[in-house]
Amino acid sequence: MERMQVSQYQLLKGGIDNKTLDSLKKGKNITMVTLEKLCRIIGCTPNDIVEFQ
């Protein structure tokens, strides 16, 4: 988000709700639908933001 200069407000306007934002901040799981929304809003692919450990 920082690199692409996307704010939390833009995520909210793009369809990401507050509960999901909280989950993202805490590193919790998200759905594929949310991942798709994030990629659309930020302008990236899942490979840009997903990290497998």
PQR file of N, CA, C, O and H, with PARSE charges and radii, in Angstrom:
ATOM      1  N   MET A   1       0.828  -1.187   0.000 -0.4000 1.5000
ATOM      2  CA  MET A   1       0.000   0.000   0.000 -0.0000 2.0000
ATOM      3  C   MET A   1       0.872   1.250   0.000  0.5500 1.7000
ATOM      4  O   MET A   1       0.610   2.200  -0.739 -0.5500 1.4000
ATOM      5  N   GLU A   2       1.903   1.243   0.828 -0.4000 1.5000
ATOM      6  CA  GLU A   2       2.775   2.419   0.891 -0.0000 2.0000
ATOM      7  C   GLU A   2       3.458   2.657  -0.443  0.5500 1.7000
ATOM      8  O   GLU A   2       3.508   3.784  -0.938 -0.5500 1.4000
ATOM      9  H   GLU A   2       2.116   0.472   1.428  0.4000 1.0000
ATOM     10  N   ARG A   3       3.982   1.589  -1.017 -0.4000 1.5000
ATOM     11  CA  ARG A   3       4.720   1.725  -2.281 -0.0000 2.0000
ATOM     12  C   ARG A   3       3.815   2.238  -3.392  0.5500 1.7000
ATOM     13  O   ARG A   3       4.251   3.022  -4.235 -0.5500 1.4000
ATOM     14  H   ARG A   3       3.942   0.674  -0.616  0.4000 1.0000
ATOM     15  N   MET A   4       2.557   1.800  -3.400 -0.4000 1.5000
ATOM     16  CA  MET A   4       1.609   2.216  -4.433 -0.0000 2.0000
ATOM     17  C   MET A   4       0.811   3.454  -4.016  0.5500 1.7000
ATOM     18  O   MET A   4      -0.048   3.918  -4.766 -0.5500 1.4000
ATOM     19  H   MET A   4       2.203   1.163  -2.715  0.4000 1.0000
ATOM     20  N   GLN A   5       1.090   3.989  -2.823 -0.4000 1.5000
ATOM     21  CA  GLN A   5       0.420   5.172  -2.279 -0.0000 2.0000
ATOM     22  C   GLN A   5      -1.101   5.011  -2.241  0.5500 1.7000
ATOM     23  O   GLN A   5      -1.846   5.869  -2.715 -0.5500 1.4000
ATOM     24  H   GLN A   5       1.788   3.613  -2.214  0.4000 1.0000
ATOM     25  N   VAL A   6      -1.538   3.895  -1.669 -0.4000 1.5000
ATOM     26  CA  VAL A   6      -2.962   3.608  -1.506 -0.0000 2.0000
ATOM     27  C   VAL A   6      -3.292   3.749  -0.026  0.5500 1.7000
ATOM     28  O   VAL A   6      -2.629   3.156   0.825 -0.5500 1.4000
ATOM     29  H   VAL A   6      -0.933   3.198  -1.285  0.4000 1.0000
ATOM     30  N   SER A   7      -4.314   4.534   0.274 -0.4000 1.5000
ATOM     31  CA  SER A   7      -4.696   4.776   1.669 -0.0000 2.0000
ATOM     32  C   SER A   7      -5.776   3.790   2.115  0.5500 1.7000
ATOM     33  O   SER A   7      -6.408   3.114   1.303 -0.5500 1.4000
ATOM     34  H   SER A   7      -4.853   5.016  -0.418  0.4000 1.0000
ATOM     35  N   GLN A   8      -5.962   3.735   3.429 -0.4000 1.5000
ATOM     36  CA  GLN A   8      -7.041   2.911   3.973 -0.0000 2.0000
ATOM     37  C   GLN A   8      -8.390   3.410   3.461  0.5500 1.7000
ATOM     38  O   GLN A   8      -9.295   2.615   3.207 -0.5500 1.4000
ATOM     39  H   GLN A   8      -5.448   4.284   4.088  0.4000 1.0000
ATOM     40  N   TYR A   9      -8.518   4.704   3.312 -0.4000 1.5000
ATOM     41  CA  TYR A   9      -9.758   5.282   2.798 -0.0000 2.0000
ATOM     42  C   TYR A   9     -10.063   4.741   1.396  0.5500 1.7000
ATOM     43  O   TYR A   9     -11.213   4.425   1.090 -0.5500 1.4000
ATOM     44  H   TYR A   9      -7.783   5.350   3.518  0.4000 1.0000
ATOM     45  N   GLN A  10      -9.045   4.636   0.556 -0.4000 1.5000
ATOM     46  CA  GLN A  10      -9.247   4.108  -0.793 -0.0000 2.0000
ATOM     47  C   GLN A  10      -9.674   2.640  -0.738  0.5500 1.7000
ATOM     48  O   GLN A  10     -10.492   2.200  -1.546 -0.5500 1.4000
ATOM     49  H   GLN A  10      -8.111   4.893   0.805  0.4000 1.0000
ATOM     50  N   LEU A  11      -9.124   1.888   0.209 -0.4000 1.5000
ATOM     51  CA  LEU A  11      -9.539   0.499   0.366 -0.0000 2.0000
ATOM     52  C   LEU A  11     -10.999   0.411   0.791  0.5500 1.7000
ATOM     53  O   LEU A  11     -11.755  -0.420   0.287 -0.5500 1.4000
ATOM     54  H   LEU A  11      -8.460   2.246   0.865  0.4000 1.0000
ATOM     55  N   LEU A  12     -11.388   1.277   1.722 -0.4000 1.5000
ATOM     56  CA  LEU A  12     -12.789   1.298   2.161 -0.0000 2.0000
ATOM     57  C   LEU A  12     -13.721   1.635   1.003  0.5500 1.7000
ATOM     58  O   LEU A  12     -14.760   0.998   0.832 -0.5500 1.4000
ATOM     59  H   LEU A  12     -10.775   1.952   2.132  0.4000 1.0000
ATOM     60  N   LYS A  13     -13.351   2.633   0.212 -0.4000 1.5000
ATOM     61  CA  LYS A  13     -14.167   3.006  -0.945 -0.0000 2.0000
ATOM     62  C   LYS A  13     -14.200   1.899  -1.992  0.5500 1.7000
ATOM     63  O   LYS A  13     -15.162   1.792  -2.753 -0.5500 1.4000
ATOM     64  H   LYS A  13     -12.506   3.151   0.351  0.4000 1.0000
ATOM     65  N   GLY A  14     -13.148   1.071  -2.034 -0.4000 1.5000
ATOM     66  CA  GLY A  14     -13.058  -0.014  -3.003 -0.0000 2.0000
ATOM     67  C   GLY A  14     -13.771  -1.288  -2.585  0.5500 1.7000
ATOM     68  O   GLY A  14     -13.788  -2.268  -3.330 -0.5500 1.4000
ATOM     69  H   GLY A  14     -12.367   1.158  -1.415  0.4000 1.0000
ATOM     70  N   GLY A  15     -14.365  -1.276  -1.384 -0.4000 1.5000
ATOM     71  CA  GLY A  15     -15.143  -2.434  -0.959 -0.0000 2.0000
ATOM     72  C   GLY A  15     -14.523  -3.280   0.133  0.5500 1.7000
ATOM     73  O   GLY A  15     -15.051  -4.342   0.464 -0.5500 1.4000
ATOM     74  H   GLY A  15     -14.351  -0.480  -0.779  0.4000 1.0000
ATOM     75  N   ILE A  16     -13.412  -2.832   0.699 -0.4000 1.5000
ATOM     76  CA  ILE A  16     -12.802  -3.538   1.815 -0.0000 2.0000
ATOM     77  C   ILE A  16     -13.385  -2.958   3.097  0.5500 1.7000
ATOM     78  O   ILE A  16     -13.287  -1.753   3.327 -0.5500 1.4000
ATOM     79  H   ILE A  16     -12.983  -1.970   0.430  0.4000 1.0000
ATOM     80  N   ASP A  17     -13.996  -3.803   3.940 -0.4000 1.5000
ATOM     81  CA  ASP A  17     -14.647  -3.263   5.140 -0.0000 2.0000
ATOM     82  C   ASP A  17     -13.659  -3.136   6.309  0.5500 1.7000
ATOM     83  O   ASP A  17     -12.533  -3.629   6.240 -0.5500 1.4000
ATOM     84  H   ASP A  17     -14.076  -4.782   3.752  0.4000 1.0000
ATOM     85  N   ASN A  18     -14.097  -2.472   7.370 -0.4000 1.5000
ATOM     86  CA  ASN A  18     -13.242  -2.209   8.531 -0.0000 2.0000
ATOM     87  C   ASN A  18     -12.748  -3.489   9.190  0.5500 1.7000
ATOM     88  O   ASN A  18     -11.594  -3.565   9.612 -0.5500 1.4000
ATOM     89  H   ASN A  18     -15.012  -2.071   7.426  0.4000 1.0000
ATOM     90  N   LYS A  19     -13.609  -4.491   9.282 -0.4000 1.5000
ATOM     91  CA  LYS A  19     -13.224  -5.761   9.896 -0.0000 2.0000
ATOM     92  C   LYS A  19     -12.086  -6.406   9.108  0.5500 1.7000
ATOM     93  O   LYS A  19     -11.145  -6.938   9.696 -0.5500 1.4000
ATOM     94  H   LYS A  19     -14.546  -4.430   8.940  0.4000 1.0000
ATOM     95  N   THR A  20     -12.170  -6.360   7.789 -0.4000 1.5000
ATOM     96  CA  THR A  20     -11.127  -6.930   6.941 -0.0000 2.0000
ATOM     97  C   THR A  20      -9.837  -6.140   7.061  0.5500 1.7000
ATOM     98  O   THR A  20      -8.754  -6.724   7.094 -0.5500 1.4000
ATOM     99  H   THR A  20     -12.935  -5.927   7.311  0.4000 1.0000
ATOM    100  N   LEU A  21      -9.939  -4.823   7.125 -0.4000 1.5000
ATOM    101  CA  LEU A  21      -8.744  -3.991   7.326 -0.0000 2.0000
ATOM    102  C   LEU A  21      -8.052  -4.350   8.639  0.5500 1.7000
ATOM    103  O   LEU A  21      -6.824  -4.416   8.701 -0.5500 1.4000
ATOM    104  H   LEU A  21     -10.819  -4.349   7.098  0.4000 1.0000
ATOM    105  N   ASP A  22      -8.833  -4.578   9.672 -0.4000 1.5000
ATOM    106  CA  ASP A  22      -8.272  -4.966  10.960 -0.0000 2.0000
ATOM    107  C   ASP A  22      -7.558  -6.311  10.845  0.5500 1.7000
ATOM    108  O   ASP A  22      -6.474  -6.492  11.400 -0.5500 1.4000
ATOM    109  H   ASP A  22      -9.830  -4.524   9.622  0.4000 1.0000
ATOM    110  N   SER A  23      -8.165  -7.251  10.127 -0.4000 1.5000
ATOM    111  CA  SER A  23      -7.536  -8.563   9.913 -0.0000 2.0000
ATOM    112  C   SER A  23      -6.219  -8.418   9.166  0.5500 1.7000
ATOM    113  O   SER A  23      -5.237  -9.078   9.505 -0.5500 1.4000
ATOM    114  H   SER A  23      -9.046  -7.104   9.676  0.4000 1.0000
ATOM    115  N   LEU A  24      -6.190  -7.565   8.160 -0.4000 1.5000
ATOM    116  CA  LEU A  24      -4.962  -7.343   7.393 -0.0000 2.0000
ATOM    117  C   LEU A  24      -3.862  -6.776   8.277  0.5500 1.7000
ATOM    118  O   LEU A  24      -2.710  -7.204   8.198 -0.5500 1.4000
ATOM    119  H   LEU A  24      -6.987  -7.028   7.884  0.4000 1.0000
ATOM    120  N   LYS A  25      -4.218  -5.815   9.114 -0.4000 1.5000
ATOM    121  CA  LYS A  25      -3.235  -5.193   9.996 -0.0000 2.0000
ATOM    122  C   LYS A  25      -2.648  -6.197  10.980  0.5500 1.7000
ATOM    123  O   LYS A  25      -1.477  -6.108  11.349 -0.5500 1.4000
ATOM    124  H   LYS A  25      -5.153  -5.467   9.177  0.4000 1.0000
ATOM    125  N   LYS A  26      -3.474  -7.157  11.401 -0.4000 1.5000
ATOM    126  CA  LYS A  26      -3.043  -8.151  12.388 -0.0000 2.0000
ATOM    127  C   LYS A  26      -2.444  -9.392  11.743  0.5500 1.7000
ATOM    128  O   LYS A  26      -2.066 -10.330  12.446 -0.5500 1.4000
ATOM    129  H   LYS A  26      -4.426  -7.229  11.102  0.4000 1.0000
ATOM    130  N   GLY A  27      -2.352  -9.413  10.417 -0.4000 1.5000
ATOM    131  CA  GLY A  27      -1.754 -10.546   9.723 -0.0000 2.0000
ATOM    132  C   GLY A  27      -2.623 -11.794   9.706  0.5500 1.7000
ATOM    133  O   GLY A  27      -2.119 -12.907   9.557 -0.5500 1.4000
ATOM    134  H   GLY A  27      -2.659  -8.651   9.846  0.4000 1.0000
ATOM    135  N   LYS A  28      -3.927 -11.607   9.859 -0.4000 1.5000
ATOM    136  CA  LYS A  28      -4.843 -12.749   9.857 -0.0000 2.0000
ATOM    137  C   LYS A  28      -5.200 -13.140   8.423  0.5500 1.7000
ATOM    138  O   LYS A  28      -4.864 -12.439   7.469 -0.5500 1.4000
ATOM    139  H   LYS A  28      -4.336 -10.703   9.980  0.4000 1.0000
ATOM    140  N   ASN A  29      -5.882 -14.267   8.297 -0.4000 1.5000
ATOM    141  CA  ASN A  29      -6.292 -14.761   6.986 -0.0000 2.0000
ATOM    142  C   ASN A  29      -7.357 -13.873   6.353  0.5500 1.7000
ATOM    143  O   ASN A  29      -8.167 -13.255   7.044 -0.5500 1.4000
ATOM    144  H   ASN A  29      -6.155 -14.836   9.073  0.4000 1.0000
ATOM    145  N   ILE A  30      -7.335 -13.825   5.020 -0.4000 1.5000
ATOM    146  CA  ILE A  30      -8.365 -13.125   4.259 -0.0000 2.0000
ATOM    147  C   ILE A  30      -8.887 -14.072   3.184  0.5500 1.7000
ATOM    148  O   ILE A  30      -8.263 -15.091   2.886 -0.5500 1.4000
ATOM    149  H   ILE A  30      -6.677 -14.327   4.459  0.4000 1.0000
ATOM    150  N   THR A  31     -10.019 -13.734   2.612 -0.4000 1.5000
ATOM    151  CA  THR A  31     -10.600 -14.573   1.566 -0.0000 2.0000
ATOM    152  C   THR A  31     -10.001 -14.237   0.212  0.5500 1.7000
ATOM    153  O   THR A  31      -9.358 -13.202   0.043 -0.5500 1.4000
ATOM    154  H   THR A  31     -10.526 -12.907   2.854  0.4000 1.0000
ATOM    155  N   MET A  32     -10.218 -15.118  -0.742 -0.4000 1.5000
ATOM    156  CA  MET A  32      -9.765 -14.868  -2.106 -0.0000 2.0000
ATOM    157  C   MET A  32     -10.503 -13.674  -2.706  0.5500 1.7000
ATOM    158  O   MET A  32      -9.938 -12.942  -3.519 -0.5500 1.4000
ATOM    159  H   MET A  32     -10.741 -15.959  -0.604  0.4000 1.0000
ATOM    160  N   VAL A  33     -11.740 -13.477  -2.318 -0.4000 1.5000
ATOM    161  CA  VAL A  33     -12.510 -12.329  -2.795 -0.0000 2.0000
ATOM    162  C   VAL A  33     -11.834 -11.041  -2.337  0.5500 1.7000
ATOM    163  O   VAL A  33     -11.706 -10.089  -3.107 -0.5500 1.4000
ATOM    164  H   VAL A  33     -12.198 -14.072  -1.658  0.4000 1.0000
ATOM    165  N   THR A  34     -11.405 -11.019  -1.082 -0.4000 1.5000
ATOM    166  CA  THR A  34     -10.699  -9.849  -0.561 -0.0000 2.0000
ATOM    167  C   THR A  34      -9.380  -9.650  -1.278  0.5500 1.7000
ATOM    168  O   THR A  34      -9.020  -8.523  -1.617 -0.5500 1.4000
ATOM    169  H   THR A  34     -11.509 -11.793  -0.456  0.4000 1.0000
ATOM    170  N   LEU A  35      -8.658 -10.729  -1.513 -0.4000 1.5000
ATOM    171  CA  LEU A  35      -7.394 -10.639  -2.242 -0.0000 2.0000
ATOM    172  C   LEU A  35      -7.620 -10.058  -3.631  0.5500 1.7000
ATOM    173  O   LEU A  35      -6.839  -9.229  -4.098 -0.5500 1.4000
ATOM    174  H   LEU A  35      -8.950 -11.645  -1.238  0.4000 1.0000
ATOM    175  N   GLU A  36      -8.677 -10.488  -4.281 -0.4000 1.5000
ATOM    176  CA  GLU A  36      -9.004  -9.955  -5.608 -0.0000 2.0000
ATOM    177  C   GLU A  36      -9.298  -8.460  -5.539  0.5500 1.7000
ATOM    178  O   GLU A  36      -8.831  -7.696  -6.384 -0.5500 1.4000
ATOM    179  H   GLU A  36      -9.312 -11.161  -3.902  0.4000 1.0000
ATOM    180  N   LYS A  37     -10.064  -8.041  -4.543 -0.4000 1.5000
ATOM    181  CA  LYS A  37     -10.378  -6.614  -4.377 -0.0000 2.0000
ATOM    182  C   LYS A  37      -9.110  -5.805  -4.129  0.5500 1.7000
ATOM    183  O   LYS A  37      -8.916  -4.741  -4.716 -0.5500 1.4000
ATOM    184  H   LYS A  37     -10.444  -8.661  -3.856  0.4000 1.0000
ATOM    185  N   LEU A  38      -8.246  -6.325  -3.248 -0.4000 1.5000
ATOM    186  CA  LEU A  38      -6.995  -5.621  -2.955 -0.0000 2.0000
ATOM    187  C   LEU A  38      -6.156  -5.441  -4.214  0.5500 1.7000
ATOM    188  O   LEU A  38      -5.625  -4.360  -4.468 -0.5500 1.4000
ATOM    189  H   LEU A  38      -8.404  -7.189  -2.771  0.4000 1.0000
ATOM    190  N   CYS A  39      -6.042  -6.495  -4.989 -0.4000 1.5000
ATOM    191  CA  CYS A  39      -5.248  -6.422  -6.215 -0.0000 2.0000
ATOM    192  C   CYS A  39      -5.840  -5.416  -7.195  0.5500 1.7000
ATOM    193  O   CYS A  39      -5.109  -4.668  -7.845 -0.5500 1.4000
ATOM    194  H   CYS A  39      -6.474  -7.374  -4.783  0.4000 1.0000
ATOM    195  N   ARG A  40      -7.152  -5.402  -7.296 -0.4000 1.5000
ATOM    196  CA  ARG A  40      -7.823  -4.450  -8.198 -0.0000 2.0000
ATOM    197  C   ARG A  40      -7.587  -3.017  -7.737  0.5500 1.7000
ATOM    198  O   ARG A  40      -7.290  -2.145  -8.554 -0.5500 1.4000
ATOM    199  H   ARG A  40      -7.746  -6.010  -6.768  0.4000 1.0000
ATOM    200  N   ILE A  41      -7.715  -2.768  -6.442 -0.4000 1.5000
ATOM    201  CA  ILE A  41      -7.562  -1.418  -5.902 -0.0000 2.0000
ATOM    202  C   ILE A  41      -6.113  -0.947  -6.004  0.5500 1.7000
ATOM    203  O   ILE A  41      -5.847   0.179  -6.426 -0.5500 1.4000
ATOM    204  H   ILE A  41      -7.957  -3.476  -5.778  0.4000 1.0000
ATOM    205  N   ILE A  42      -5.186  -1.811  -5.616 -0.4000 1.5000
ATOM    206  CA  ILE A  42      -3.776  -1.444  -5.582 -0.0000 2.0000
ATOM    207  C   ILE A  42      -3.141  -1.469  -6.970  0.5500 1.7000
ATOM    208  O   ILE A  42      -2.176  -0.752  -7.235 -0.5500 1.4000
ATOM    209  H   ILE A  42      -5.402  -2.725  -5.273  0.4000 1.0000
ATOM    210  N   GLY A  43      -3.688  -2.296  -7.845 -0.4000 1.5000
ATOM    211  CA  GLY A  43      -3.130  -2.403  -9.193 -0.0000 2.0000
ATOM    212  C   GLY A  43      -1.950  -3.355  -9.241  0.5500 1.7000
ATOM    213  O   GLY A  43      -0.898  -3.033  -9.794 -0.5500 1.4000
ATOM    214  H   GLY A  43      -4.472  -2.878  -7.630  0.4000 1.0000
ATOM    215  N   CYS A  44      -2.135  -4.535  -8.655 -0.4000 1.5000
ATOM    216  CA  CYS A  44      -1.056  -5.519  -8.613 -0.0000 2.0000
ATOM    217  C   CYS A  44      -1.621  -6.911  -8.841  0.5500 1.7000
ATOM    218  O   CYS A  44      -2.813  -7.073  -9.100 -0.5500 1.4000
ATOM    219  H   CYS A  44      -2.990  -4.797  -8.207  0.4000 1.0000
ATOM    220  N   THR A  45      -0.760  -7.911  -8.744 -0.4000 1.5000
ATOM    221  CA  THR A  45      -1.195  -9.305  -8.832 -0.0000 2.0000
ATOM    222  C   THR A  45      -1.042  -9.942  -7.458  0.5500 1.7000
ATOM    223  O   THR A  45      -0.340  -9.399  -6.604 -0.5500 1.4000
ATOM    224  H   THR A  45       0.209  -7.779  -8.534  0.4000 1.0000
ATOM    225  N   PRO A  46      -1.687 -11.089  -7.228 -0.5600 1.5000
ATOM    226  CA  PRO A  46      -1.520 -11.774  -5.939  0.2800 2.0000
ATOM    227  C   PRO A  46      -0.058 -12.068  -5.614  0.5500 1.7000
ATOM    228  O   PRO A  46       0.332 -12.029  -4.447 -0.5500 1.4000
ATOM    229  N   ASN A  47       0.751 -12.361  -6.624 -0.4000 1.5000
ATOM    230  CA  ASN A  47       2.170 -12.652  -6.381 -0.0000 2.0000
ATOM    231  C   ASN A  47       2.899 -11.460  -5.778  0.5500 1.7000
ATOM    232  O   ASN A  47       3.927 -11.630  -5.122 -0.5500 1.4000
ATOM    233  H   ASN A  47       0.434 -12.393  -7.572  0.4000 1.0000
ATOM    234  N   ASP A  48       2.381 -10.263  -5.992 -0.4000 1.5000
ATOM    235  CA  ASP A  48       3.004  -9.058  -5.454 -0.0000 2.0000
ATOM    236  C   ASP A  48       2.768  -8.899  -3.947  0.5500 1.7000
ATOM    237  O   ASP A  48       3.545  -8.235  -3.262 -0.5500 1.4000
ATOM    238  H   ASP A  48       1.546 -10.125  -6.524  0.4000 1.0000
ATOM    239  N   ILE A  49       1.692  -9.511  -3.434 -0.4000 1.5000
ATOM    240  CA  ILE A  49       1.352  -9.272  -2.029 -0.0000 2.0000
ATOM    241  C   ILE A  49       1.254 -10.517  -1.160  0.5500 1.7000
ATOM    242  O   ILE A  49       1.162 -10.408   0.063 -0.5500 1.4000
ATOM    243  H   ILE A  49       1.060 -10.051  -3.991  0.4000 1.0000
ATOM    244  N   VAL A  50       1.272 -11.702  -1.772 -0.4000 1.5000
ATOM    245  CA  VAL A  50       1.162 -12.934  -0.995 -0.0000 2.0000
ATOM    246  C   VAL A  50       2.551 -13.498  -0.739  0.5500 1.7000
ATOM    247  O   VAL A  50       3.390 -13.560  -1.638 -0.5500 1.4000
ATOM    248  H   VAL A  50       1.347 -11.790  -2.765  0.4000 1.0000
ATOM    249  N   GLU A  51       2.775 -13.904   0.491 -0.4000 1.5000
ATOM    250  CA  GLU A  51       4.046 -14.504   0.869 -0.0000 2.0000
ATOM    251  C   GLU A  51       3.773 -15.822   1.569  0.5500 1.7000
ATOM    252  O   GLU A  51       3.046 -15.859   2.562 -0.5500 1.4000
ATOM    253  H   GLU A  51       2.093 -13.854   1.221  0.4000 1.0000
ATOM    254  N   PHE A  52       4.347 -16.899   1.063 -0.4000 1.5000
ATOM    255  CA  PHE A  52       4.204 -18.204   1.704 -0.0000 2.0000
ATOM    256  C   PHE A  52       5.394 -18.440   2.613  0.5500 1.7000
ATOM    257  O   PHE A  52       6.538 -18.155   2.259 -0.5500 1.4000
ATOM    258  H   PHE A  52       4.937 -16.869   0.256  0.4000 1.0000
ATOM    259  N   GLN A  53       5.099 -18.967   3.794 -0.4000 1.5000
ATOM    260  CA  GLN A  53       6.174 -19.212   4.758 -0.0000 2.0000
ATOM    261  C   GLN A  53       6.281 -20.678   5.054  0.5500 1.7000
ATOM    262  O   GLN A  53       7.130 -21.087   5.846 -0.5500 1.4000
ATOM    263  H   GLN A  53       4.169 -19.199   4.081  0.4000 1.0000
TER
END
